[in-house]
Each structure stands twice: as C-alpha cells, then as structure tokens.
Amino acid sequence: MQRTPAKARAIAVTLLLALQCAPARADALLDRAGVLLDARAPKAAFELLSPLEPQRAGDPAFDYLLGIAALGIGQPTRAIFALERVLDVRAGDVPARAAIARAYLAVGETENARRALAGMRPEDRPAELAAALDRHGLAPSDPDGVRPRGWQAYLEGRAGHDSNVNSATATSQVAIPALGGQSVTLDPSGTRPQAGFLSIAGGIDLRAPLAHALSLSANAAASRLAHRHEDRFDTATLDAGVGLAWARGPDRVDLALQANRLRLDDRRFRDVAGVVAQWQHAVAPDTRLTAFAQQARLSYPSQPVRDADRGVVGVSVLQAFPASGRTTYASAYAGREDERAGSVPHLGHSLAGLRIGLQWPTVGAGTLYVDAAHERRRHGGPEPSFLAVRRDQQFSISAGLH
C-alpha cells in the first residue's frame, strides 16, 4: 500500500509521455506524406496514408493530404470523400475547396464544382485548378463559379475474336411443332459462326450554359464493326442526342431526345427515336439515388412487322464506402416493348431486370470492377412455328481492371 502512490505516479508519467509522443508520430507521418507530395510522388503518399484512413478519418490535416494524394493517382471519387470530410470541419478551407473542385471536374460533376468554388476569387485558384477548368472547357473567371461550356471528343479502336458473331444456336437442325415435329435444316446464317473483328468508334459532346442552373448539351457518335470472313454481320451505328440539364443543391434533372440508326451488312436495318428523363438525388455525400424513364419508337424499314414502341422505368442506388474506397451500385427496371402491328403479339414482350456492380481500388492507381445483370422477358403470344409462348432469360457478367 505504501508503494501505490509511487506506482500511480509512474503510470501517470508513462501515459503523459505516450500522449505527448502520439502527436509527434502523427505529425511525422503527415510530414512524410507532405514531402512525398512535394516531390511529385502521390502514389507513395497514398500508400502511406490509405491504410490509416479507418483510424484517422476526420482529422482535417490527414484527410486533406489523403485527398490530394488520391487526386494525384487518378482516384477522384476517393479524393472527394476525403476532402468532403475536411470541409465538414473547415468549410472555408480554400485549398480543400480548390482540390475538391478539381475532383468534381474529374468525375464530370460540374455543378458540384461550381458550388465548391462559389465566392472564391479567380486569383485564389491554383494553377492546377485553372488547368482543370481549361481542360473541361469551363470559365475560370466566372465570379459565380463554374459554368459549363465547350466540347469533348473521343476516338477508340478495338480488335478481338467473337466465338458467336450472331448470338445463334450451334445446332444445325430443329424440330418445328407447326410442321408436325418435322426436323428442318437451318440456313447457315442462322447458326453460330465465329470470326475475328476490328472496330472503330468516335464521338463528340457539346455543352453550353442557358441559365444559372440550366445547361444545354448535344452529342453525336458513330461506330463501325467489321468481321473477318463474316461480313454479312458487319454493323455501323450513328447516334445523336440533344438535352437539358438542371442542377441545384443535391438534385439534378436531365431530359434528352435521342436517335439511333443501325446498318447491317451495309443496309439500313433499324431506326430508334425516343426521349430519356432522369432525376438524381444525393441523399448523403456517400449515397445517391436515381430514377429514370425511357420511351422509344423502334422502326425496321425492311421488316415493318417488327416495328414497336418500347418503354422502361427504373431506379438505382450508388453507395460509396470511404474507409475502404469501394463503391457499389444496384439498379432495377421494368418495361414493355409493344408491337405496332396487331397480328403479331409474339413479337412484343414485357421485361424486368436487375443490375449490380462493385468496384474497389488496388494498390496504386488501378481499380478492379465486377458487373452482373439479369433480365427476364415474356412475349405476348405463342410463336406461330413452335406453338409456345417464348420466355427469355439473359445473364451477363464482366470483370476487369482499369
């Protein structure tokens, strides 16, 4: 009992020294990250800071450096999450506001970038931000922030091998119930061929402001797909659209007219014209909900019996997890494709589908992703040849690294 006060004093001194050393270690970590960023080594800074995000998220100094490092390695979404935490604590932090504006621009959220820069003098914007504004065709001198204007374009080429060019059966003979079960031999164009392919595609997007929260957009794109020794399945597409976007606070509304023309084997095959509406709402910094609707008219110049009107409605949710850097999304939709000719109910169908996806960062600047989808379709009447109502189930899954 006589030694207890001495022990207590020793424990108190030990705890005091530990508390004094912890900030020093933390400062050393941030100092090291700052040195790496100054040396233009954002990848090394990100790898130093990222493992500690679950423990240190909420510390503005830590979050700011983590956001700058994430932005430097091409992970703007991760940067947004970190920098939003900085601004939650220090709303007037000019460097953090400038950095998050760059991140918003990198993911195409120009309205959020405008809000981040509201009230900031043009001379307070760093050179990196001015360059980002210029790349996106935005006005850095606008005293109200960012107003979209200008254009973007792309050009891409692909080469590969398709094991089923026309998505057909490998069976050369089928039994037809309408013919008493007699087997018939399919034309070679109706069975599964395989071929190598080359494709090229390009497009352009134009943007122009109309009012404080309203902007006009227009786009056009074209593509060409050619198969080796299977040119009867070569396709060419032409797309065009024009629309309006309105954004304020956590909400964004898009309304657009769209048109598409598909050519098959150098002949006009299908035309599509329609309208798309979408409403997006940021429930929280890490959560976004979207509702959408599409209505289109499908026309087949050489097969007018297939003409149809197609309508689809759906909802989706996107959830980000800042601690791990992962992002998930899910989308559900339903609709109908109604035949315009009254005598072919088997060509129309109802549909419902679900899509889910996940992406997460790897060490460095890479991002892994997995996407899966399932759609069910039920046709409106029995197939004349097979005397049964057609039901389709379509599954797809893809995974990769970008």
C-alpha positions in Angstrom: 0.0 0.0 0.0 2.9 2.3 0.7 4.2 1.7 -2.9 0.9 2.5 -4.6 1.4 6.3 -4.9 4.8 5.7 -6.5 3.3 3.3 -8.9 0.4 5.7 -9.7 2.9 8.4 -10.4 4.9 6.1 -12.7 1.8 5.1 -14.6 0.7 8.8 -15.0 4.2 9.8 -16.2 4.1 6.9 -18.8 0.7 7.9 -20.0 1.7 11.5 -20.3 4.8 10.7 -22.3 2.7 8.4 -24.6 0.2 11.2 -25.2 3.0 13.6 -26.0 4.7 11.2 -28.4 1.5 10.2 -30.3 1.0 13.7 -32.0 4.7 13.7 -32.8 4.4 10.4 -34.6 1.3 11.6 -36.3 2.9 14.8 -37.4 5.9 12.8 -38.6 3.5 10.7 -40.8 1.9 13.8 -42.2 5.3 15.5 -42.7 6.5 12.5 -44.7 3.3 12.5 -46.8 3.8 16.2 -47.5 7.4 15.6 -48.6 6.3 12.9 -51.0 3.6 15.1 -52.5 6.0 18.0 -52.8 8.4 15.5 -54.6 5.5 14.6 -57.0 5.2 11.1 -55.6 1.4 10.9 -54.9 1.4 7.1 -55.3 3.8 6.7 -52.4 1.9 9.3 -50.3 -1.4 7.5 -51.0 0.1 4.1 -50.0 1.5 5.7 -46.8 -1.8 7.3 -45.8 -4.5 5.0 -47.1 -4.1 2.1 -44.6 -4.7 4.6 -41.7 -7.9 6.1 -43.1 -10.2 4.0 -40.9 -8.4 5.3 -37.8 -7.6 8.8 -38.8 -10.6 9.8 -41.0 -12.0 13.1 -39.6 -8.6 14.7 -39.0 -8.6 17.6 -41.5 -4.9 17.6 -42.0 -4.8 13.9 -42.7 -7.9 14.0 -44.9 -6.5 16.9 -47.0 -3.3 15.1 -47.7 -5.1 11.8 -48.5 -7.4 13.7 -50.9 -4.5 15.4 -52.7 -2.7 12.0 -53.0 -5.9 10.3 -54.3 -6.4 13.0 -56.8 -2.7 12.7 -57.9 -3.1 9.0 -58.7 -6.4 9.3 -60.6 -8.9 8.3 -58.0 -11.1 11.4 -57.8 -14.0 9.7 -56.1 -11.7 8.7 -53.2 -10.4 12.3 -53.1 -14.0 13.7 -52.9 -14.8 11.6 -49.9 -11.6 12.7 -48.0 -12.0 16.3 -49.0 -15.6 16.5 -48.0 -14.6 15.5 -44.5 -12.2 18.4 -44.5 -14.9 20.8 -45.5 -17.3 19.4 -42.9 -14.9 20.6 -40.3 -13.4 23.7 -42.0 -16.0 24.9 -44.5 -13.8 27.9 -45.5 -10.6 25.9 -46.3 -9.7 27.4 -49.7 -7.1 24.8 -50.7 -9.5 22.0 -49.9 -12.3 23.7 -51.8 -10.0 24.1 -54.8 -8.9 20.5 -54.6 -12.4 19.1 -54.3 -13.5 21.3 -57.3 -10.7 19.5 -59.4 -12.0 16.2 -58.2 -15.6 17.0 -59.1 -14.5 18.1 -62.6 -12.6 14.8 -63.0 -15.9 12.8 -62.5 -18.0 15.3 -64.6 -19.9 16.9 -61.7 -19.6 20.5 -62.9 -22.5 21.7 -60.8 -20.8 20.5 -57.6 -17.6 22.0 -58.7 -19.4 25.3 -59.2 -20.7 25.2 -55.7 -17.3 24.4 -54.3 -15.8 27.5 -56.0 -18.7 29.8 -55.2 -17.3 33.1 -53.8 -13.7 32.1 -54.4 -11.7 34.8 -56.2 -10.2 33.7 -59.6 -6.7 34.8 -58.3 -7.1 32.4 -55.4 -7.4 29.4 -57.7 -4.2 27.4 -58.1 -2.6 26.7 -61.4 -3.7 23.0 -61.3 -7.3 24.1 -60.9 -7.1 26.6 -63.7 -5.7 23.9 -66.0 -8.5 21.5 -65.0 -11.1 24.2 -65.8 -9.5 24.8 -69.1 -9.4 21.1 -70.0 -13.1 20.8 -69.3 -13.9 23.9 -71.3 -15.0 25.9 -68.3 -14.7 29.6 -67.4 -12.2 30.1 -64.6 -13.0 33.9 -64.4 -16.7 33.4 -63.7 -17.3 35.0 -60.3 -20.2 32.7 -59.6 -18.0 29.6 -60.0 -18.1 27.1 -62.9 -20.4 27.3 -65.9 -20.1 24.5 -68.4 -19.2 25.4 -72.0 -17.1 23.9 -74.7 -16.7 20.4 -76.1 -15.1 17.0 -75.5 -14.3 14.2 -78.1 -13.0 10.7 -78.2 -11.7 8.1 -80.7 -11.2 4.4 -79.9 -10.3 1.2 -81.7 -10.7 -2.4 -80.8 -9.6 -5.8 -82.1 -10.6 -9.3 -80.9 -12.3 -12.6 -81.6 -16.0 -13.4 -81.2 -17.0 -17.0 -80.7 -20.6 -16.4 -81.6 -20.9 -13.5 -84.0 -24.8 -13.6 -84.4 -25.7 -15.0 -81.0 -27.2 -18.0 -82.6 -27.5 -21.7 -81.8 -24.8 -24.2 -82.7 -27.5 -26.8 -83.7 -28.0 -27.1 -87.4 -31.4 -28.9 -87.2 -34.5 -28.1 -85.2 -38.0 -29.7 -84.9 -40.9 -27.5 -85.8 -44.1 -28.3 -83.9 -46.3 -26.5 -86.5 -45.0 -29.0 -89.1 -45.9 -32.0 -87.0 -42.5 -32.1 -85.4 -40.6 -32.4 -88.7 -36.9 -31.5 -88.5 -35.6 -28.8 -90.7 -32.1 -27.7 -91.5 -31.2 -24.2 -90.6 -29.7 -21.8 -93.1 -26.0 -21.3 -92.3 -26.7 -17.6 -91.4 -28.9 -18.8 -88.6 -26.3 -20.9 -86.9 -23.3 -19.9 -84.8 -20.3 -18.6 -86.7 -17.0 -17.3 -85.2 -14.7 -14.7 -86.5 -12.1 -12.1 -85.7 -13.2 -8.5 -85.7 -12.0 -4.9 -85.9 -13.9 -1.8 -84.8 -13.5 1.9 -84.7 -15.7 4.4 -82.9 -15.7 8.1 -82.1 -17.9 10.9 -80.8 -18.2 14.5 -79.6 -20.1 16.1 -76.8 -21.0 19.8 -76.8 -22.1 21.9 -73.7 -23.5 25.4 -73.3 -25.0 27.3 -70.4 -28.5 28.7 -70.6 -29.1 30.0 -67.1 -27.6 29.8 -63.6 -28.6 26.1 -63.1 -29.6 25.1 -66.6 -27.4 23.9 -69.4 -27.8 22.6 -72.9 -25.9 19.5 -74.2 -25.7 17.8 -77.6 -23.8 14.8 -78.7 -23.1 12.6 -81.8 -21.2 9.3 -82.2 -20.5 6.8 -84.9 -19.0 3.3 -84.9 -18.1 0.6 -87.4 -17.6 -3.2 -86.7 -16.1 -5.5 -89.3 -15.7 -9.3 -89.1 -13.1 -11.3 -90.9 -14.9 -13.7 -93.5 -18.3 -12.9 -91.9 -19.1 -9.5 -93.5 -22.8 -10.2 -93.6 -22.8 -9.4 -89.9 -20.8 -6.2 -90.2 -22.6 -3.3 -88.5 -22.4 0.5 -88.4 -24.2 2.8 -86.0 -24.9 6.5 -85.8 -26.2 8.2 -82.6 -27.3 11.7 -81.9 -28.9 13.5 -79.0 -29.8 16.9 -77.5 -30.9 17.6 -74.0 -31.3 19.9 -71.0 -29.8 19.5 -67.5 -30.9 21.4 -64.4 -29.0 21.1 -61.1 -29.5 22.7 -57.7 -28.3 21.5 -54.3 -28.4 17.7 -54.1 -30.7 17.3 -57.1 -30.0 17.0 -60.8 -32.6 16.5 -63.6 -31.8 15.5 -67.2 -34.1 15.4 -70.2 -32.9 14.4 -73.6 -34.1 13.5 -77.1 -32.1 10.6 -78.7 -31.9 9.0 -82.1 -30.0 5.9 -83.4 -29.6 4.3 -86.8 -28.2 0.7 -87.2 -27.0 -0.6 -90.5 -26.4 -4.3 -91.0 -24.4 -5.6 -94.0 -24.3 -2.1 -95.4 -28.1 -1.9 -95.4 -30.4 0.2 -93.2 -31.7 -2.2 -90.6 -33.3 -0.3 -87.6 -34.1 3.2 -86.5 -34.8 4.3 -82.9 -36.1 7.7 -81.7 -37.0 8.5 -78.2 -36.8 10.5 -75.0 -34.9 9.9 -71.7 -35.6 11.5 -68.4 -33.5 11.1 -65.2 -33.6 12.5 -61.7 -30.6 12.1 -59.4 -30.6 13.0 -55.7 -27.6 13.0 -53.3 -29.1 11.5 -50.1 -25.7 11.9 -48.4 -22.2 12.6 -49.5 -21.7 8.8 -50.0 -25.2 7.8 -51.2 -27.0 8.7 -54.5 -30.5 7.7 -55.7 -31.6 7.9 -59.3 -34.9 7.4 -61.0 -35.1 7.2 -64.8 -37.6 6.6 -67.6 -37.1 5.9 -71.3 -39.6 5.9 -74.2 -38.6 5.0 -77.7 -40.0 4.0 -81.1 -38.3 1.2 -83.0 -38.7 1.1 -86.8 -37.4 -1.7 -89.1 -37.6 -0.3 -92.7 -37.2 -3.7 -94.4 -39.4 -5.6 -91.8 -42.1 -3.2 -90.7 -44.0 -6.1 -88.9 -41.3 -5.8 -86.2 -42.0 -2.1 -85.5 -42.5 -1.5 -81.8 -42.8 1.1 -79.0 -40.6 0.5 -76.0 -40.9 2.0 -72.5 -38.7 1.4 -69.5 -38.7 2.8 -65.9 -36.3 2.1 -63.1 -34.4 3.2 -60.0 -30.8 2.8 -58.9 -28.7 3.4 -55.9 -25.0 4.1 -55.6 -23.2 3.7 -52.2 -19.6 4.6 -51.5 -17.5 3.4 -48.6 -14.8 5.9 -47.9 -12.9 3.8 -45.4 -12.2 1.1 -48.0 -12.6 3.1 -51.2 -15.2 0.7 -52.5 -18.2 1.7 -54.5 -21.3 -0.4 -55.1 -24.4 0.1 -57.1 -27.7 -1.7 -57.9 -30.4 -0.9 -60.5 -33.8 -2.4 -61.0 -36.1 -1.7 -64.0 -39.2 -2.9 -65.8 -40.9 -2.1 -69.1 -42.7 -3.3 -72.2 -42.0 -3.5 -75.9 -45.4 -3.3 -77.7 -45.7 -4.3 -81.3 -47.4 -1.8 -83.5 -48.8 -4.4 -85.9 -51.9 -6.0 -84.3 -51.5 -9.5 -85.7 -48.1 -10.3 -84.2 -48.4 -10.4 -80.4 -45.5 -12.8 -80.2 -43.1 -10.0 -81.3 -44.0 -7.9 -78.2 -42.9 -8.6 -74.7 -42.7 -7.4 -71.1 -39.4 -7.2 -69.4 -37.8 -6.8 -65.9 -34.2 -6.7 -65.0 -31.6 -6.2 -62.2 -28.0 -4.9 -62.4 -25.4 -4.9 -59.7 -21.8 -3.9 -59.5 -18.8 -3.3 -57.3 -15.5 -1.5 -57.8 -12.6 -1.1 -55.4 -9.1 0.4 -55.6 -6.0 -1.6 -55.7 -2.5 -0.7 -54.6 -1.5 2.2 -56.8 -3.8 3.8 -59.4 -5.8 0.7 -60.6 -9.4 -0.1 -59.9 -11.0 -3.5 -60.1 -14.6 -3.9 -61.1 -17.3 -6.6 -61.3 -20.7 -6.1 -63.0 -23.6 -8.5 -63.3 -27.0 -8.3 -64.9 -30.1 -10.5 -65.3 -33.2 -9.7 -67.5 -36.4 -11.7 -67.9 -38.7 -11.3 -70.9 -42.1 -12.8 -71.6 -43.6 -12.5 -75.0 -47.2 -11.5 -75.7 -48.4 -14.6 -77.6 -47.3 -18.0 -78.9 -44.7 -18.4 -81.6 -46.6 -19.5 -84.7 -43.9 -22.1 -85.6 -43.3 -23.5 -82.1 -46.9 -23.1 -80.7 -45.5 -21.9 -77.3 -45.1 -18.5 -75.6 -41.5 -17.5 -75.7 -39.7 -16.7 -72.4 -36.2 -15.4 -72.3 -33.6 -15.1 -69.5 -30.4 -13.2 -70.2 -27.4 -13.2 -67.9 -24.2 -11.4 -68.2 -21.2 -10.8 -66.0 -17.9 -8.9 -66.6 -14.9 -8.2 -64.6 -11.7 -6.2 -65.2 -9.1 -3.7 -64.2 -8.8 -0.1 -65.3 
